[in-house]
Amino acid sequence: MTAPVEGFGVTMRARRPVQSLSVGQIDDIRTELGALDRTLTSIEAVLDLPAKRVTIADLEEQSAAPDLWSDQEHAQAVTSRLSRLKAEVERLMSIRVRLDDLGVLVDLAEEESDPGTVDEVRREVNRIQPEIQALEVRTLLSGEYDERDALITIRSEAGGVDAADFAEMLFRMYTRWADRHGYPVDVYDTSYAEEAGLKSATFSIKAPFAYGTLSVEQGTHRLVRISPFDNQGRRQTSFAGVEVLPVTEEADHIDIPEADIRVDVFRSSGPGGQSVNTTDSAVRITHLPTGIVVSCQNEKSQLQNKAAALRVLQSRLLEKVRADRAAELNTLKGDGGNSWGSQMRSYVLHPYQMVKDLRTEHEVGNPDAVFDGDIDGFIDAGVRWRKQQG
């Protein structure tokens, strides 16, 4: 009920102030939408949707073959690639529809002089802008293995227990990043340090272009803080190394003769070196010609751990082949190779708070958010930086 205004015999309703919609507001939002449209059009040209639809049709025909699953590895490769391409096309088409709808909404807002609709458009622009930026970064990934899943190994380096603790912080950072994006993570091996943290951890992140995206994270990471393990509260600098490899596929054809490997079994261990099971299910494989050692202890059986360790070994050997080939090309080019990938990022918690990439100069003042997986800004800057290096 609306109360009558005192002194009058009629009921009067309180009026809301009328908001006006300026020409400048409409022009500003149209300028933003125009810039996003041009970027998206460029992305559509690079990603070549017609070619992707032809590939999807071919993969659908293969997946419908009655004998597809007679070769399980091939079947999984076909269905996985089909699913990935479909998701990529649907994502791009969805963003295009949303962006076109925003143009219609702006026209409607102008016709009806409705500031509320303009506010709605701005909110959607804020949501769609980072999605288009992510797609733009995706167009920069054109390496031989960029579309593969990523195999990541984190190792503690100089700094004692602080370095082991830092390695565990990085492990959590990458798994939280994967969680934020809904990407599955498979942990193959975790080697715990005696006092705290990790000596090393090996895991895969399964996502479209995971290797191309995360390969810019490879290198030495540096942490500066007041050590929680120092009774005198002194500042400590510690280091951890991040290795990122592409996960191997059936087509890679890396032959590993049984005579070239030594397989050792042992009991899985948890934090502090405590045994976590009573059988020798963990597996360590040494590749005798190269000296590469890999281990896996997170699967339930010795057979599963051996299969997982062989997959990791194949990825390491694949990367060695790629690195040897790149070194040969660099020698031929006479540039002596490049040094990117050594110390690449600093995480400073004392005397000030900052995370800074030493290659791209990208930095943020909230280390807590970064350690909680908010690293997209660093990844995007890294991919763009790498592309500029040629």
C-alpha positions in Angstrom: 0.0 0.0 0.0 1.2 3.5 -0.8 0.5 6.0 2.0 -1.3 9.2 1.1 0.7 12.3 1.2 -0.2 14.4 4.3 -2.4 17.4 3.5 -3.8 16.0 0.2 -6.9 13.8 -0.4 -5.2 11.7 -3.1 -2.6 9.0 -3.0 0.6 9.9 -4.7 3.4 7.4 -5.7 7.0 8.3 -5.2 8.8 8.6 -8.5 12.2 7.1 -9.2 14.7 9.4 -10.7 14.9 8.9 -14.5 18.5 7.9 -15.6 19.5 9.4 -19.0 21.5 7.5 -21.6 24.2 9.6 -23.2 25.4 9.3 -26.8 28.9 8.9 -25.3 28.0 5.7 -23.4 26.6 4.1 -26.5 29.7 5.1 -28.5 32.1 3.8 -25.9 30.4 0.4 -25.7 30.3 0.2 -29.5 34.0 0.9 -29.7 34.7 -1.9 -27.2 32.5 -4.3 -29.1 34.1 -3.3 -32.4 37.6 -4.1 -31.0 36.5 -7.5 -29.7 34.8 -8.3 -33.0 38.0 -7.5 -34.9 40.0 -9.7 -32.6 37.6 -12.6 -32.8 37.4 -12.3 -36.6 41.2 -12.6 -36.7 41.1 -15.6 -34.4 38.4 -17.3 -36.6 40.7 -16.9 -39.6 43.7 -18.4 -37.9 41.9 -21.3 -36.4 40.2 -22.1 -39.8 36.8 -23.4 -38.8 35.9 -24.9 -42.2 39.1 -27.0 -42.1 38.3 -28.1 -38.6 34.8 -29.2 -39.6 36.3 -31.3 -42.4 38.6 -33.0 -39.9 35.7 -33.5 -37.5 33.6 -35.2 -40.2 36.6 -37.5 -41.0 37.1 -38.4 -37.3 33.4 -39.1 -36.9 33.5 -41.5 -39.8 36.5 -43.2 -38.2 34.8 -43.4 -34.8 31.8 -45.0 -36.4 33.8 -47.9 -37.8 32.7 -51.2 -36.3 36.3 -52.4 -35.7 37.5 -49.1 -34.1 38.0 -50.6 -30.7 40.1 -53.6 -32.0 43.0 -51.2 -31.5 42.3 -49.5 -28.2 45.2 -47.0 -28.3 44.1 -45.8 -31.8 40.5 -45.7 -30.8 41.3 -43.5 -27.8 43.4 -41.2 -30.0 40.6 -40.8 -32.5 37.8 -40.2 -29.9 40.0 -37.9 -27.9 40.9 -35.7 -30.9 37.3 -35.7 -32.0 36.1 -34.5 -28.6 38.8 -31.9 -28.4 38.1 -30.4 -31.9 34.3 -30.4 -31.3 34.8 -28.6 -28.0 37.1 -26.0 -29.7 34.6 -25.3 -32.5 31.6 -25.1 -30.2 33.5 -22.7 -27.8 34.4 -20.4 -30.7 30.9 -20.5 -32.1 29.4 -19.8 -28.7 31.6 -16.7 -28.2 30.7 -15.4 -31.7 26.9 -15.8 -31.0 27.3 -14.0 -27.6 29.3 -11.2 -29.1 26.8 -10.7 -32.0 23.9 -10.7 -29.4 25.6 -7.9 -27.5 25.5 -5.7 -30.7 21.7 -6.3 -30.9 21.3 -5.4 -27.2 23.2 -2.1 -27.7 20.9 -1.2 -30.5 17.9 -2.0 -28.3 19.3 0.1 -25.4 19.7 3.1 -27.7 16.2 2.8 -29.1 14.7 2.6 -25.7 17.2 4.9 -24.0 17.7 2.2 -21.4 20.9 2.5 -19.2 20.1 -0.8 -17.5 20.6 -2.7 -20.8 23.9 -0.9 -21.3 25.0 -2.0 -17.8 24.0 -5.6 -18.7 26.1 -5.4 -21.9 29.1 -4.1 -19.9 28.9 -7.0 -17.5 28.9 -9.5 -20.4 31.8 -7.7 -22.1 33.8 -8.1 -18.8 33.0 -11.8 -19.0 33.7 -12.4 -22.7 36.9 -10.3 -22.9 39.2 -12.7 -21.1 37.7 -15.6 -23.0 38.6 -13.9 -26.3 42.1 -13.1 -25.0 42.5 -16.8 -24.1 41.5 -17.8 -27.6 44.0 -15.2 -29.0 46.8 -16.8 -27.1 45.7 -20.2 -28.4 46.4 -19.0 -32.0 50.0 -18.4 -31.0 50.5 -22.1 -30.2 51.7 -23.7 -33.4 54.6 -25.9 -32.2 54.9 -29.6 -33.2 53.6 -30.9 -29.8 51.7 -27.8 -28.5 48.3 -29.5 -28.7 49.4 -32.4 -26.5 48.7 -33.0 -22.8 51.4 -31.7 -20.5 53.7 -33.9 -18.3 55.2 -31.7 -15.5 58.0 -32.5 -13.1 58.8 -30.2 -10.2 62.0 -30.6 -8.3 63.4 -28.9 -5.2 66.8 -27.3 -5.8 69.0 -25.1 -3.7 67.6 -24.0 -0.3 67.2 -27.2 1.8 63.9 -27.6 3.5 62.6 -24.3 2.2 63.2 -25.5 -1.3 61.3 -28.7 -0.7 58.4 -26.7 0.8 58.5 -24.3 -2.2 58.4 -27.3 -4.6 55.2 -28.4 -2.8 53.8 -24.9 -3.1 54.4 -25.0 -6.9 52.8 -28.4 -7.1 49.7 -27.1 -5.5 49.8 -24.0 -7.7 49.6 -25.9 -10.9 47.0 -28.4 -9.7 44.9 -25.5 -8.4 45.3 -23.9 -11.9 44.0 -27.1 -13.5 41.1 -27.3 -11.0 40.1 -23.7 -11.9 39.8 -24.7 -15.5 38.3 -28.1 -15.0 41.3 -30.0 -16.3 42.0 -33.5 -15.0 45.3 -34.2 -13.3 47.1 -37.5 -13.0 49.8 -37.8 -10.4 52.5 -40.3 -11.3 55.0 -39.9 -8.5 55.6 -37.8 -5.4 58.9 -38.0 -3.5 58.5 -36.4 -0.1 61.3 -34.7 1.7 62.1 -35.8 5.3 61.2 -32.6 7.2 58.6 -31.0 4.9 57.6 -30.5 1.3 58.6 -32.5 -1.8 61.9 -33.6 -3.3 60.0 -34.0 -6.6 56.6 -34.6 -8.1 55.6 -35.8 -11.6 52.1 -35.3 -12.9 50.1 -34.8 -16.1 47.5 -32.1 -16.9 45.0 -33.2 -19.6 43.7 -30.3 -21.6 43.6 -29.0 -25.2 47.1 -27.4 -25.9 48.2 -28.1 -22.3 51.8 -28.6 -23.3 51.9 -25.5 -25.5 50.3 -23.4 -22.8 52.3 -24.6 -19.8 55.7 -25.1 -21.6 56.4 -21.4 -20.8 56.4 -22.3 -17.1 59.6 -24.4 -17.6 62.7 -23.1 -15.8 63.9 -22.2 -12.3 61.5 -20.5 -9.9 62.9 -18.5 -7.0 61.2 -17.8 -3.6 62.3 -15.1 -1.1 60.6 -15.1 2.3 61.1 -15.3 6.0 61.8 -19.0 6.5 59.1 -20.7 8.6 61.8 -23.4 9.4 64.4 -20.9 10.8 64.2 -20.4 14.5 65.8 -17.0 14.1 63.3 -15.8 11.5 65.9 -15.0 8.9 65.1 -14.3 5.2 65.7 -17.3 3.0 66.1 -17.6 -0.8 65.2 -21.0 -2.3 64.8 -22.5 -5.7 62.7 -25.1 -7.5 62.9 -26.4 -11.1 59.9 -27.0 -13.3 60.1 -29.3 -16.3 57.3 -29.4 -18.9 57.1 -32.1 -21.5 54.5 -33.2 -24.1 52.8 -36.5 -23.3 53.7 -39.1 -25.9 51.1 -40.6 -28.3 51.0 -43.8 -30.4 52.3 -42.0 -33.5 55.6 -41.1 -31.7 57.1 -44.6 -32.2 59.7 -44.4 -29.5 61.2 -47.9 -29.3 62.6 -48.9 -25.9 64.1 -52.4 -26.0 63.9 -54.3 -22.7 67.7 -54.6 -22.7 68.0 -50.8 -22.5 66.1 -50.5 -19.2 66.6 -51.6 -15.6 63.5 -52.0 -13.5 63.7 -51.7 -9.7 60.7 -52.1 -7.4 60.3 -50.7 -3.9 57.6 -49.7 -1.4 55.7 -46.5 -1.9 56.5 -43.8 0.7 54.6 -40.8 2.1 55.6 -37.7 4.0 58.6 -38.2 6.3 59.6 -41.4 4.4 56.9 -43.5 6.0 55.8 -46.5 4.0 52.2 -46.2 2.7 51.8 -49.8 1.7 53.2 -53.3 2.5 54.0 -54.5 -1.0 56.8 -53.5 -3.4 54.4 -51.8 -5.9 56.4 -48.7 -6.7 58.6 -48.9 -9.8 61.8 -47.1 -10.8 63.0 -47.4 -14.4 66.6 -46.5 -15.5 67.2 -46.0 -19.2 70.7 -47.3 -19.5 71.8 -45.6 -22.8 70.9 -42.1 -21.5 70.9 -42.5 -17.7 67.4 -41.1 -17.5 65.6 -42.3 -14.3 61.8 -42.2 -13.8 59.6 -43.6 -11.1 56.0 -44.1 -10.3 54.4 -45.1 -7.1 50.8 -43.6 -7.1 49.1 -46.4 -9.0 47.6 -49.4 -7.2 49.7 -52.2 -8.7 53.3 -52.8 -9.8 52.1 -53.4 -13.3 50.2 -50.1 -13.5 53.2 -48.2 -12.0 55.5 -49.7 -14.6 53.2 -48.7 -17.4 52.9 -45.2 -16.1 56.7 -45.0 -15.6 57.2 -46.1 -19.2 54.9 -43.3 -20.4 57.0 -40.8 -18.5 60.2 -42.3 -19.9 58.8 -42.0 -23.4 58.0 -38.4 -22.9 61.5 -37.7 -21.6 63.1 -39.5 -24.6 60.8 -37.6 -27.0 62.0 -34.3 -25.4 65.6 -35.5 -25.7 65.1 -36.1 -29.4 63.5 -32.7 -29.8 66.2 -31.0 -27.8 69.0 -32.7 -29.7 67.5 -31.7 -33.0 67.0 -28.1 -31.8 70.7 -28.0 -30.6 71.8 -29.3 -34.0 69.8 -26.6 -35.8 71.1 -23.9 -33.4 74.7 -25.0 -34.2 74.0 -24.8 -37.9 72.5 -21.4 -37.4 75.6 -20.4 -35.4 73.7 -18.8 -32.5 75.1 -21.2 -29.9 71.6 -22.0 -28.6 69.5 -19.8 -26.3 69.4 -19.5 -22.6 65.7 -19.0 -21.9 64.2 -21.3 -19.4 66.8 -20.9 -16.6 65.7 -18.6 -13.8 62.4 -17.3 -15.0 60.2 -16.1 -12.1 60.6 -14.6 -8.6 58.1 -15.0 -5.8 58.9 -12.4 -3.1 57.0 -12.6 0.2 59.5 -10.4 2.2 60.3 -7.5 2.6 57.5 -6.7 0.1 55.0 -8.9 -1.8 55.3 -9.4 -5.5 55.5 -12.2 -8.1 57.5 -11.1 -11.2 58.3 -13.0 -14.5 61.9 -12.1 -15.3 61.4 -12.6 -19.1 58.1 -10.8 -19.7 58.3 -8.3 -16.8 54.7 -9.3 -16.0 54.1 -8.9 -12.3 51.4 -8.9 -9.7 51.3 -7.9 -6.0 49.3 -10.8 -4.7 51.4 -13.9 -4.2 48.6 -15.7 -2.3 46.4 -15.6 -5.4 49.2 -16.8 -7.6 50.0 -19.8 -5.3 46.2 -20.5 -5.4 46.5 -21.1 -9.1 45.8 -17.6 -10.6 48.6 -17.8 -13.1 46.8 -17.2 -16.4 48.3 -13.7 -16.7 51.8 -15.1 -16.5 51.1 -17.9 -19.0 49.5 -15.5 -21.5 52.4 -13.1 -21.2 54.9 -16.0 -21.5 53.2 -17.3 -24.7 53.2 -13.8 -26.3 56.8 -13.3 -25.3 58.0 -16.6 -26.7 56.2 -15.8 -30.0 58.1 -12.4 -30.2 61.4 -14.2 -29.7 60.7 -16.1 -33.0 
